[in-house]
Structures are given as structure tokens and as C-alpha cells.
Amino acid sequence: MISSVRADAFADAPAVSDLVVRKAAMRDIRPILELINGYAAKGIMLPRTEFEMSEAIRDFTVVTLGGRLLGCGALHFYSPTIAEIRSLAVHEEAKTHGVGRRLVEALCIEAEVYELDAVFAFTYVFEFFNKVGFSVVERGMLPLKAWKDCVRCPKFQACDEIAVLRILRPAHWEQAQPQPWGVAMTSPADELIQVPTPRHS
């Protein structure tokens, strides 16, 4: 999933004590749509509809300041062991205040609460995620279902995104190899491809 977050979203800026990180509520749908679709208009993210957001709002975490939404991100589950961090977006003026870092860390903590072994993301600049514990993996080695939104992307035939992975429970992850997804799938549409242990730069 295309992300609007750049390297400066993870900058070690002075702490903003009034930043609030919380799960999204229905009242956040409009500002989230404005944020995501603003980037979609620039070709950076995929557009979202109110219907899609209403269905997915429970996946989202937001960062606010004084009641204003500064950033959002979602944790989308693909199996009992792995999820994707997606729809990660931060307002331009908030990109030097650590909003992106707080979002990613909150989503990783949520994944740990659900006892997931790993989380992954698609991004243009992997350095963003390297700073918060992710490593580059082959993008074609991620769950096939993660590609369902790709057919809507204008870059589908020439995608230049980079896949990154963060292992949350190394012992469980290693034990799961070479079939990290565990339960056998019931149909070709549910097939998952093995994700290798990430390489470190």
C-alpha cells in the first residue's frame, strides 16, 4: 500500500507532549479521507471512499493535536501471523514532529497485542522503515492477498514500491519456517507465499 510518509516523518524532532495517539473513531472518517485523498490526487496514495473507510475504520490509528488529525495508519490482517501497515499518511506540516514514528510504533504494538509474528508494508523509500526496525524483503514474497488493491493502482504494471518487514516474535517466526502461515489454505485465492527472513543492509 502506497504511503505518503517520508524520511522526515521519523525525524527525532522535539517531543510534542500534546500529541494524542489513539484508535480511530467514526468521527475521524472525514479528516482521514481528506488526508488520504489529498495525497491520492497527487498520485502518492490510492483514493478511498466513505464506504471503504466505514468498513475499515477499526483498522485505523490516528495522531491528533488539539483535536486536529495530523496522521493516520491502518493495521490490516492477512493471516493469524502477519498483517500489513497501510494507508500511512501524515500532514505536510506535521512531518518533522515524529508523527510517522508514533503511528508505526502504535501499529506494531497493536500487532504484538494480537500476537502476530510480523508486520510488513509497501513504501517508496525503505529508509523510513529501517529507522523503526523494518528490513527489505522481496515484494513478490508477501501474501498474495496483499496485492488485491494493486489492480486499482495506476502503477500496477510498473510498480516501484519496496516491501519491508518487521519481525515481532523472532522465535515464533523461525519455528514457522518454511511454512510461516501455518494453517493450510482452502482455495487458490487464499494461497500465501513464503516470506524469507529479511536481509539486513
N, C-alpha and C positions, 0 to 999 in steps of 0.2 A: 504494500500500500504506500503510495507516494506520501511523503511527509514534507511539511513546509519548514521544518526545523533546520537551522544552520548551525555552524560550529559555535557561534557566539551565544546560542541559546544555552550552552553548557558552560559559559564563562564563569569564572569564580568571582562574581560581582559581589559587592557589599550586600550583606543579608538584608532582606526586606521583611521585617518582623510581622508586617500586617498581611502578608500573602497567606491565603487560605487554600489548602488542598483538600478536596472533598469529592465524593461521588456525585455525579451529575443528577439533577432533578428535571422534571418535565419543563420547568420554567427556563431551563438552560437551552432548550432546543433552538429557540430563535437566535440567540447570540452565537451558539455553536455553528448553526447554518450560515450565519453571516460571515463568520471567520473562515470556515472551510470553503464556502462557495466564492469568497473573495479570492482565495488562492487558486481555486478551480478556474476562475475567469482568466488567470494568468498562465494556465496550463501546468500548474505545480501540483495540484491535487485533483482527485476525482470529485465531481459535484455530488451533493447529497440532497435528497428531498425530505420534506417534513415527515412523510410516511416512513421512509427509511430510518430517520432519526428516532421516531417514536418507537419503532421496533427495537432499535439498538441502544437506546439511552442507558440501559442498565450496564452496558459495557464501558461507559464513559466515566472518566475522572476529569475534573476541571480545576484550574487555579484561578482564584479571584482576588481582587484587591479593591477594598471599599465597595464591594458588591458588583464590581465590573469584571466580566470574564476576560482573562488575559490569555488563557491557553486551554487546550483540551487534548485528550488522547484516549484511546479505547483499548481494552484487552479482549480479544476475540478468540474463543476457544476452538481448537480443531481436533483435539483428542484428549483422553484422560491425562496426557503427559505434556502437552505443548500448546501454546497459544501465541497469537500474533499481537504485537503492539502496532496499532494502526491509527489512522486519522489524527496523527500528532501535528498540532498546529499551535503557533504562538504569535500573538500580535507583534507587528514590527517593532513598536516602541517598547515592548517588554522583552526583547531578545538579548538583553545584556543583564538580566536580573535573575538568571538561574531558573526561570520558569520551566524550560525544557527539561532540565535535570530533575527538577522536583516531580514533574509528570512521569518521567520514565521510572524513577525510583518508586513512586507510589504504585505504578502499574506492576512493577516487579514484586513489590511486597504483596500486592493482591494475588499475584500468581503463586507466591510462596504459601499464602494462606490456603489456597486451593490445592496445595501440594503438587504443583506442576513441576516437571523436571527441567523445563527450558522454555524460553520465550524467544521469538525471532521478529525481525522487522525487515522491510524493504526501504532503502534510502538511497539518495544520490551520493552522499559524502559519508563514507563509513567512519571518518574520524569523529563525527558527532557521537556515535555509539561506542566507539573504542574507549572514550573517556568514562563511560559508565558500565564497563565490563563486558561489552559485546565483542565478538570476533567475526571475521568474514568467513562465510561458507559459500559453497556453490549454490546459486539461486535455484537451479533446477533440481536440487536435492531436498526441497521442502515439500510439505504436504500438497498434493495435487489440488485439494480444495482451496488452498490459499490463492490459487490462480483464477478463481471464479470472477473476481472483479476486473481482472486484466483485460477481458474481452471488451470491456467498456472504455478502455484507455486508448487515446489516440496514438500512443506509442507502443501498442501491443505487438506490432511486427518488428519493432526495433527498440526494445526496452533497454534502457541503460541504468536501471536501478541495481543496487548492490544488496545482497542478502547478508544479514548479520544475525548472530545467535548468541544468547547468553545462557549458559548452563547454571541452573539454580540449585540442583541437587546432584552433584557430581557422582556420588556413589550409585544412586538410582540410575543415572544416565548411563554409566559404564555397564551396569548389570543388564540394562535393557538392550545393549548391542548384541548381535547385529540387527535385532528387530525391535527398535526403541518404541514402537507404537503398541506393542503388547497384543491386545485382543485382535483376533483375525477379522478382517473386513468382510462384509456380507455381499458386496457388489463391486464391480469395477469402478463405479463412481466414487466409492469410498476408499479406494486404494491410496495408500500412503507410501512414499519413497523414503528410504533410509536417509537420515541426516548424519553425516560423519562428525567425529569430534573436530571442532573448529581448529583452523590453523592460526597460529599467533604470528603477527608481523614483528 
